[in-house]
Amino acid sequence: MQAKSPKMDPRVIRTRQLIREAFLELIQEYDLEKITVNRLAERATINRVTFYLHYRDIPDMLNQMADNMTTHIRNLLEDVADHSCSAKDEWPELVKLIQHFADHSASYKILLASKRLPLFTERLSVLMMDYIKSKMSSHNAASKAITPEIPNDITAWYGASAFLGTIVIWLRNDMPYTPAFLAKQLLLMAPFRSNVDSS
């Protein structure tokens, strides 16, 4: 799930992975303010100096984790959009995105479904709002439909909130539906569906 630079030293990648995994374990046991660098380093089987070689402090670590998450998801969405050649496929990126959440469900149950970590939900919410607005703009530009009655920003706020809320509950309930089925249902209910259908 973590975005990785091809030029990054494998030892750096491994150390950051150890720190990340240790944090995900600790956040299930303690409130965020009770997770110290000492406690994190001990759980990751590293020393404090090693932690500070990678992050200034725990907030910096969380920001970098959130950046990695959003960068990875943004790249995933762009990659699927670039390789989708069927005009009949309604937002194939949605299926790929939900599959991504399923593939990394253990981490996302903690990052998104935990009330202790609002940063990750907030970052993903902004990403989804931008994505929805971008998709609506491209579809509206390509169609002859009149301007939608509901402003795009309100539609994006609603769509992103509904999507993330559904994903959180889906994860908490151990993913009772397949990513493809869930994506289809979300599109059927989407407030921006009329914009998609009109193209």
C-alpha positions, -999 to +999 in steps of 0.1 A: +000+000+000+029+023+007+042+043-023+078+034-029+105+052-050+124+028-073+157+046-062+151+042-024+175+020-005+158-014+003+171-010+039+152+023+042+121+008+028+124-021+053+130+002+082+100+024+074+078-007+069+088-019+104+080+015+119+046+016+100+037-019+111+047-011+147+025+020+146-005+001+133-002-024+161+002+003+188-027+025+176-050-005+183-038-006+219-033+030+228-047+065+221-025+084+196-011+108+223+001+079+243+023+065+215+058+078+221+089+075+199+104+052+226+074+029+225+073+029+188+110+022+184+108-007+209+079-023+191+096-019+157+129-034+171+149-003+162+164+024+183+154+061+187+182+073+165+170+052+136+135+065+139+148+101+138+168+093+107+135+089+089+110+112+107+112+144+128+085+131+151+053+111+152+031+138+135+057+139+107+055+101+103+017+103+101+019+130+075+043+110+054+021+079+057-009+099+046+011+114+017+021+079+006-014+066+008-029+094-013+000+093-038-005+056-043-042+059-047-039+089-071-015+069-092-037+039-092-067+059-103-047+076-131-033+043-143-067+027-146-081+057-163-053+057-188-057+020-197-095+020-198-106+019-235-142+009-231-166+038-232-192+015-216-172+010-185-185+034-159-156+047-139-136+014-139-113+032-114-139+027-087-137-011-089-099-009-088-100+015-059-123-007-038-102-038-047-072-019-034-090-013-001-099-050+000-063-061-008-050-040+021-081-043+044-061-050+075-043-016+073-073+003+061-095-010+089-071+008+112-063+039+091-099+047+079-122+028+103-105+040+135-118+072+151-083+077+164-068+086+130-089+113+113-059+125+092-062+096+068-099+099+062-095+137+057-068+133+032-087+106+013-118+127+014-100+156-003-086+133-029-120+118-037-137+152-039-111+164-064-114+131-084-152+133-085-151+169-097-126+161-123-147+132-136-178+153-137-161+181-155-147+158-182-181+141-187-200+175-188-175+189-213-179+159-236-217+160-234-244+184-247-263+183-214-273+215-198-256+226-166-266+203-138-290+218-112-267+208-083-233+226-082-204+203-088-187+211-055-218+201-035-221+169-055-184+161-049-188+167-011-218+144-010-202+118-032-169+116-014-186+115+021-210+087+009-182+067-007-159+069+023-187+062+048-197+031+028-161+019+026-156+023+064-187+003+072-179-023+045-144-028+061-158-029+096-183-056+085-155-077+070-163-069+033-196-088+028-197-078-008-172-081-036-154-049-048-171-052-082-206-056-067-201-027-043-188-005-070-218-012-092-242-004-063-224+028-055-227+039-091-264+031-092-269+054-062-244+081-072-258+117-072-236+124-102-249+093-122-270+115-145-239+133-155-221+100-163-251+086-182-255+117-203-221+114-219 
